Amino acid sequence: MYGLMTNGNLRQANLQMLFERAKQYETASFKGLYNFLQFIEKVKLSSGDMGSAKILGENDNVIRIMSIHKSKGLEFPVVFLSGTGKQFNLTDLKKNLILQQELGIGVKYIDYEKQIKYDTLTKSAIKEKVYQETLSEEMRILYVALTRAKEKLFITGITKNHEKYLKELESQIERYKKQDEKINHILVKKQIKLIDWILLVYFYEKKRLENLAELHVYDKEQVLKICEKIDEEEINVKEILEKEEIDELEIKKIEEMLNKKYEHELATKIPTKSSVTKLKQKEEKIDTTFSKPKFTRQDENKVLTGAQKGTLLHLCMQKLEIGKDYTIEDVNDLIQSLVEKEMITNVEAENISKNAILEFTKSKIWKEMNLAKEIYREKPFYITLPAKKIYKEDVEEEILVQGIIDLYYITEKDEIILVDYKTDFVQTEQELIDKYKIQLDLYKEALEESLGRKVCKVYIYSTFLKKEIEIS
């Protein structure tokens, strides 16, 4: 007679975990069962019980408590975003010495005679840069948090003297009016908590959010009262249902409601956010494949993929110094400087095509850049597009599309030129045009919407063909 083993799933998972430990051990120099048992004993002594394996899956009906970073890429029916009243971590800004990857080191000046110290101009500049980067990162984290819920989102935050806090916030909103339908950036920079940003949007868009969001404010006494244990009357639901008479007409109505097909079913399958790359793949009907996990790649890090080489080439072209007449030695110095700054490895440096970079500095685009009024490189953007434009279906929803523009500049004649670098191995110009025209059209539309002006010319610069290609 066979029966189900108690906690069978957990025991199976524990055996799998033991197997993984054995695999890790076999990669070391020691071999054999005796040495493996000694290894397990040492692990237990140094770090305590190794614990049981985790058998919970992503779709299990449980309550999960996790950080915002851990929730990235996941969705849940109901989400509680808590602790929004906590201030951003700005302790680094108060230190005597600040580091920033691009600007370097900023320090305080100490006047020993007057016994005072104050920020140097360098430190003030770096301090402002780090502050902006911190706010940008917090905004990205907030975006992740606000897009995890499928059905309902609860946001909680604690503030001192909420009446005074809300009045100050409303007075700031009256003082800083919207600019081009956007919240004034000065007001955004003044806030140092997530709840500040959330309430800014709520008060600015109060009329539009009437049926979407509600604001509830509770003081300490009210919260304690809500949390009091309430004695509930026990009800036998089964007994009540058995006494109820069955109405056939009501049953039919329920069946109709359960079997009714939602007329906007397509809208439930369309993503609310996408990248330009994914949209391009959709149009081209490309089946995406996933790269091999890092732990299965032993010596592959010595051979870079075409995509990795393209990323490195992008980085170098982004770092080119405007106005400089480059030689092959200058390009080599640029690559070595990136190695010294630990932005790339020696292996990566060896895989960068120096000639491709040098050829770009001889191009028509580079010459125009040297004479340009303004130059912008690696600029991220967001644009809202109607879903019907992408999916060719009659739906009213919109999709938030994000991407990064490699380069755009404003010429002496005040013309806006948009450029995208491509490192593909192709035979003809038309191959690149056919492959990337949709992507460049989105970039052009986003740039025109952002600047409120027309883009005069759009180019693909092919590092393989070593030439610029105009997209009409």
Residue pairs with C-beta under 8 A, 6 or more apart in sequence:
5 11
9 55
10 52
10 53
10 55
13 52
13 53
13 54
13 55
14 52
14 53
16 53
17 50
17 53
21 40
21 50
22 36
25 36
25 39
30 36
30 39
43 50
44 50
56 62
58 74
64 76
68 81
68 141
68 144
68 145
69 141
69 144
71 144
71 145
71 148
72 144
74 148
75 148
75 149
75 150
76 148
76 149
76 150
77 149
77 150
77 151
77 152
78 149
78 151
78 152
78 153
78 154
79 145
79 148
79 149
79 152
79 153
79 154
80 154
80 156
81 145
81 146
81 153
81 154
81 155
81 156
82 156
82 157
83 156
83 157
84 155
84 156
84 157
84 193
84 194
84 195
84 198
85 157
85 158
85 159
85 193
85 194
85 195
86 157
86 193
86 194
87 192
87 193
88 134
88 135
88 138
88 192
88 193
89 134
90 131
90 134
90 192
92 98
92 130
93 127
93 130
93 131
96 107
96 108
96 117
97 105
97 106
97 107
97 108
98 105
98 106
98 107
98 123
98 126
98 127
98 130
99 105
99 106
99 126
100 106
100 126
100 129
100 130
101 341
102 129
103 122
103 125
103 126
103 129
104 122
104 126
105 122
105 126
106 119
106 120
106 122
106 123
106 124
106 125
106 126
106 127
107 120
107 122
107 123
108 117
108 118
108 119
108 120
108 123
109 117
109 118
109 119
109 120
110 116
110 117
111 117
119 127
131 189
132 189
135 188
135 189
138 194
139 197
142 194
142 197
142 198
145 194
146 153
147 272
147 273
155 195
155 198
157 193
157 194
157 195
157 198
159 165
159 195
162 217
162 219
166 199
166 217
169 196
169 199
169 200
169 203
170 203
172 187
172 190
173 187
173 200
173 203
173 204
176 183
176 184
176 186
176 187
177 184
178 184
178 204
183 200
183 201
183 204
187 200
188 197
188 200
191 197
191 200
199 215
202 209
202 213
202 215
218 226
262 268
264 395
266 391
266 393
266 395
267 387
267 395
267 396
267 397
270 387
270 391
270 395
270 397
270 399
271 399
272 397
272 399
272 400
273 399
273 400
273 401
273 402
274 399
274 400
274 401
274 402
275 401
275 402
275 403
276 401
276 402
276 403
276 439
276 442
276 443
277 403
277 439
279 390
279 401
279 438
279 439
279 442
280 435
280 436
280 438
280 439
281 288
282 390
283 390
283 438
284 435
292 300
301 347
302 347
304 312
304 347
304 348
304 351
306 423
306 425
308 348
308 351
309 351
309 352
309 353
309 423
310 423
312 344
312 348
312 351
312 352
313 352
313 353
313 356
313 357
313 421
313 423
313 463
314 406
314 421
314 423
315 338
315 343
315 344
316 331
316 334
316 335
316 338
316 352
316 357
317 357
317 360
317 406
317 421
318 377
318 378
318 406
319 334
319 338
320 326
320 334
320 357
320 360
320 361
322 369
322 370
322 375
323 370
324 330
324 361
325 361
326 357
326 358
326 361
327 358
328 354
328 355
328 358
331 354
331 357
331 358
331 361
332 354
334 357
335 344
335 349
335 352
335 354
336 349
338 344
338 349
339 345
339 346
339 349
344 352
353 463
356 423
356 463
356 464
356 466
359 463
359 466
360 366
360 461
360 463
360 466
363 461
363 466
363 467
363 468
364 468
365 417
365 419
365 459
365 461
365 468
368 409
368 411
368 417
369 375
369 407
369 409
371 411
371 412
372 409
372 410
372 411
372 412
373 409
373 410
373 411
373 412
373 414
374 409
374 410
375 407
375 409
376 405
376 407
376 408
376 409
377 406
377 407
378 404
378 405
378 406
378 407
379 404
379 405
379 408
380 402
380 403
380 404
380 405
381 402
381 403
381 404
381 405
381 443
381 446
381 447
381 450
382 400
382 401
382 402
382 446
383 400
383 401
383 442
383 445
383 446
383 449
384 398
384 399
384 400
384 401
385 398
385 399
385 401
385 442
386 396
386 397
386 398
386 399
387 393
387 395
387 396
387 397
387 398
387 399
388 394
388 395
388 396
390 399
401 442
401 446
403 439
403 442
403 443
403 446
405 418
405 420
405 443
405 446
405 447
406 419
406 420
406 421
407 418
407 419
407 420
407 421
408 416
408 417
408 418
408 419
408 447
408 455
409 416
409 417
409 419
410 416
410 417
411 417
415 456
415 457
416 447
416 451
416 453
416 454
416 455
416 456
417 455
417 456
417 457
417 458
417 459
418 440
418 443
418 444
418 447
418 455
418 457
418 458
418 459
419 458
419 459
419 460
419 461
419 468
420 436
420 439
420 440
420 443
420 458
420 459
420 460
420 461
421 460
421 461
421 463
422 432
422 436
422 460
422 461
422 462
422 463
422 464
423 462
423 463
423 464
424 431
424 432
424 435
424 462
424 464
425 464
426 432
426 462
426 464
426 465
429 462
429 465
429 467
429 469
432 460
432 462
432 465
432 469
433 460
433 469
433 471
436 460
437 471
440 458
440 460
440 471
443 458
444 455
444 458
447 455
448 454
448 455
457 470
458 470
458 471
459 468
459 469
459 470
459 471
460 468
460 469
460 471
461 467
461 468
461 469
462 468
462 469
